[in-house]
Amino acid sequence: MKITVQGEHRLRVPPERAHLTLAATAESGSRGRAVADATRAAQRLADDLAGLSGVERHSVEAVRVNSFWPSDGQGRRLPERAVATINLTADFTDFEQLAAFTARAGGLDGVRVGWVGWSLTDATLEGLEAETLTRAIAAARRRALAMARAEGGDLVEVEEISDPGLLSQS
């Protein structure tokens, strides 16, 4: 009898890194003023990040400037406004420092705290992959044995192991 089963296993582990995104923005009737204000806010954030031991790396992107023309209540076009935005990212390994930094940064005018992405180190991922695959294969074996026993058999022999969709066509 030939039985084809799929085994899977999931692990939940605490993250080891946090990838934070944030932005410094400023709006003004002067393009130069908007850029200067956003640059000042971004520099303050970058200096703060550089002083934290729990930050593996951080980056500051180039300034982006957009313009718009607001209108008054009667639909008349008002003078041009400029918005300067500088995006920043930081990779934290110390989550207490992450919490303290986002609390400080979130209270600053012109700073928008974005999202936090959680991840593991490459070394941890490699170790967990081996453990997860081992447990997934054990789960597949248990399933196949249960199916074989339901049909009156009591022995399972592995013929092929593959990722889903990659079984040979024999």
C-alpha positions as CSV (number, residue, x, y, z in Angstrom):
1,M,0.0,0.0,0.0
2,K,1.3,3.5,-0.9
3,I,0.3,6.4,1.4
4,T,1.2,10.0,0.7
5,V,1.0,12.4,3.7
6,Q,2.1,15.9,4.5
7,G,3.7,16.7,7.8
8,E,4.1,20.2,9.3
9,H,5.3,21.7,12.5
10,R,5.3,25.3,13.7
11,L,7.5,26.9,16.3
12,R,6.8,30.1,18.1
13,V,9.9,31.8,19.5
14,P,10.4,35.3,20.8
15,P,12.0,37.8,18.4
16,E,15.6,38.8,18.6
17,R,15.5,41.9,16.6
18,A,13.1,44.8,15.9
19,H,13.2,46.8,12.7
20,L,11.7,50.2,13.4
21,T,10.6,52.7,10.7
22,L,9.9,56.3,11.4
23,A,9.9,59.7,9.6
24,A,10.7,63.3,10.3
25,T,8.4,65.7,8.5
26,A,7.9,69.4,8.3
27,E,5.5,71.7,6.4
28,S,6.1,75.3,5.5
29,G,5.3,78.0,3.0
30,S,9.0,77.9,2.2
31,R,10.5,74.8,0.6
32,G,13.9,75.6,2.2
33,R,12.3,76.0,5.6
34,A,10.5,72.7,5.4
35,V,13.7,70.9,4.4
36,A,15.7,72.6,7.2
37,D,13.1,71.7,9.8
38,A,12.8,68.0,8.7
39,T,16.6,67.7,8.5
40,R,16.9,69.1,12.1
41,A,14.3,66.6,13.4
42,A,16.0,63.7,11.5
43,Q,19.4,64.6,12.8
44,R,18.0,64.6,16.3
45,L,16.6,61.1,15.8
46,A,19.8,59.9,14.2
47,D,22.0,61.3,17.0
48,D,19.7,59.6,19.6
49,L,19.9,56.3,17.7
50,A,23.7,56.5,17.4
51,G,24.0,56.8,21.2
52,L,22.1,53.6,22.0
53,S,24.0,50.4,22.5
54,G,20.9,48.3,21.7
55,V,20.8,49.5,18.1
56,E,22.7,47.3,15.6
57,R,22.4,49.8,12.7
58,H,20.3,52.8,11.6
59,S,19.9,54.6,8.4
60,V,18.7,58.0,7.2
61,E,17.2,58.3,3.7
62,A,17.4,61.3,1.4
63,V,14.9,64.1,1.9
64,R,11.7,64.0,-0.2
65,V,9.8,67.2,-0.8
66,N,6.2,67.5,-2.1
67,S,4.2,70.6,-2.7
68,F,0.5,71.3,-2.6
69,W,-1.8,74.3,-3.0
70,P,-4.4,74.5,-0.4
71,S,-7.7,76.4,-0.9
72,D,-9.7,78.6,1.4
73,G,-13.4,78.1,2.3
74,Q,-14.5,79.7,-0.9
75,G,-12.3,77.5,-3.1
76,R,-9.7,80.1,-3.8
77,R,-6.2,78.8,-4.3
78,L,-3.8,79.8,-1.5
79,P,0.0,80.0,-1.7
80,E,2.1,76.9,-2.2
81,R,3.0,74.7,0.8
82,A,5.9,72.3,0.9
83,V,6.2,69.1,2.9
84,A,9.6,67.6,3.5
85,T,9.9,64.0,4.7
86,I,13.0,62.1,5.8
87,N,12.5,58.4,6.5
88,L,14.7,56.6,9.1
89,T,15.1,52.9,10.0
90,A,16.8,51.3,13.0
91,D,17.4,47.7,14.0
92,F,17.1,47.1,17.7
93,T,18.3,44.2,19.8
94,D,17.3,45.7,23.1
95,F,13.5,46.0,23.3
96,E,13.5,48.1,26.4
97,Q,15.6,50.7,24.5
98,L,13.2,50.4,21.6
99,A,10.2,51.1,23.9
100,A,12.0,54.1,25.5
101,F,13.2,55.5,22.1
102,T,9.7,55.2,20.5
103,A,8.2,56.9,23.5
104,R,10.6,59.8,23.2
105,A,10.4,60.0,19.4
106,G,6.6,59.8,19.3
107,G,6.4,62.9,21.5
108,L,8.5,65.1,19.2
109,D,6.8,67.5,16.8
110,G,7.2,66.4,13.2
111,V,8.1,62.8,14.0
112,R,5.9,59.9,12.9
113,V,6.7,56.5,14.4
114,G,5.9,53.9,11.8
115,W,5.8,50.2,12.3
116,V,8.0,47.6,14.0
117,G,8.9,44.4,12.2
118,W,10.1,41.5,14.3
119,S,12.8,38.9,13.3
120,L,15.3,36.4,14.3
121,T,19.1,36.2,13.6
122,D,20.2,34.0,10.7
123,A,21.9,31.6,13.1
124,T,18.7,31.1,15.0
125,L,16.7,30.6,11.8
126,E,19.0,27.9,10.6
127,G,18.8,26.0,13.9
128,L,15.0,26.3,14.0
129,E,14.7,25.2,10.4
130,A,16.4,21.9,11.2
131,E,14.3,21.4,14.3
132,T,11.1,22.2,12.5
133,L,11.8,19.9,9.5
134,T,12.7,17.1,11.9
135,R,9.4,17.5,13.7
136,A,7.4,17.9,10.5
137,I,8.8,14.6,9.2
138,A,8.0,12.9,12.5
139,A,4.4,14.2,12.2
140,A,4.1,12.9,8.7
141,R,5.4,9.5,9.9
142,R,2.8,9.4,12.7
143,R,0.0,10.3,10.2
144,A,1.1,7.6,7.7
145,L,1.3,5.0,10.5
146,A,-2.2,5.9,11.7
147,M,-3.5,5.5,8.1
148,A,-1.7,2.2,7.7
149,R,-3.1,0.9,11.0
150,A,-6.6,2.0,9.9
151,E,-6.1,-0.3,6.8
152,G,-4.7,-3.2,8.9
153,G,-1.0,-2.5,8.5
154,D,1.5,-1.7,11.2
155,L,4.7,-0.8,9.3
156,V,5.6,2.3,7.4
157,E,8.6,2.7,5.2
158,V,9.5,6.1,3.8
159,E,9.9,6.1,0.0
160,E,10.2,9.8,-0.7
161,I,10.4,13.1,1.2
162,S,9.7,16.4,-0.6
163,D,8.3,19.8,-0.2
164,P,4.6,20.1,-1.1
165,G,4.0,19.9,-4.8
166,L,7.4,18.3,-5.6
167,L,6.6,14.6,-5.3
168,S,7.8,12.5,-8.2
169,Q,5.1,11.1,-10.4
170,S,5.7,7.4,-9.8
